[in-house]
Amino acid sequence: MRKVAAAKFKEQCLSILDHLGPEGIVVTKHGKPVAKVIPFERASAGLIGALRGRITINGKILSTGLAWDAGG
C-alpha cells in the first residue's frame, strides 16, 4: 500500500485523489499512519458476496428460535 506524508498529501491532495488506486493510500505523520484514503465506490464493493460459500445458515434466518403464543 502506498504511503504519503500528511504535508505532501495537503500540497497535492487533488492530484493524489485523481490518481487514487483501488487499494487507496495511507497518510502518515512523522512516519506513523493517521488515515487511510480509499475510493468511495470500491470501499464496500468487495464485501458484497464475500462470504458466499463460506458460511452456512441453519434454521430460519428470520426466526428467534423461540416458540410463543401471541393470542393468549
N, C-alpha and C positions, 0 to 999 in steps of 0.2 A: 504494500500500500504506500502510495506517495505521501510524503510529509512536507509541510511548508511552514515556515516560521510565521508567527502572527503578524509581524511587521511587513513581511513580503506579501502576505495574504491581504492586508489592508491596502497596500500600494497597488496590487494587481488583481483585486477582487473580481472585477467584471471579466477580465481576460481569463482568469482561473475558472470562473463559473462557465464561461463559453466553451472551455476545453475539458470540462469535468468528465472523467471516465466513469464507467458503471460501478467501479469499486469505491469511488469517491476519494477524498483526501483527508488527512489528519492535520489539524492546525496545532502547532506547538508554541509554547512559551518557555524559553530557557531550556529547550530540548525535551520538555515534558508535554505529552498530549493534553490539550484542553478542550478540543472539539473535533467532531467528525462531520464533514460535509459530504452528503450523498445526494445523488439525483432524486428528485421528488417522485417522479413516475415509477422509478425502478426500486424504490425503497421497500415496498411490500409485495411487489410482483412475484418475487421468488418464494414468498410464503404460501401463495395460493397453490394448493395441491402438493405441498412439500412433504406431507406425511402420508400421501396416498400409498397404500400397500404396506405401510409400516405399522399401522395400528389396527386394532380390531374392536368393534363395538359389540358388546354382549348385552342382550336385552333391548328394552325400548329406550331409545335415547331421550325421549321427552317425558319419561315417567320418573317419579321419585322412588319407585320401587316399593312403596308402602300402599297397602290396601286400606281404603277408608270409605265411609258411607256418608255422603253429603245430605241424605234425606232424613237422617234420624236423630 
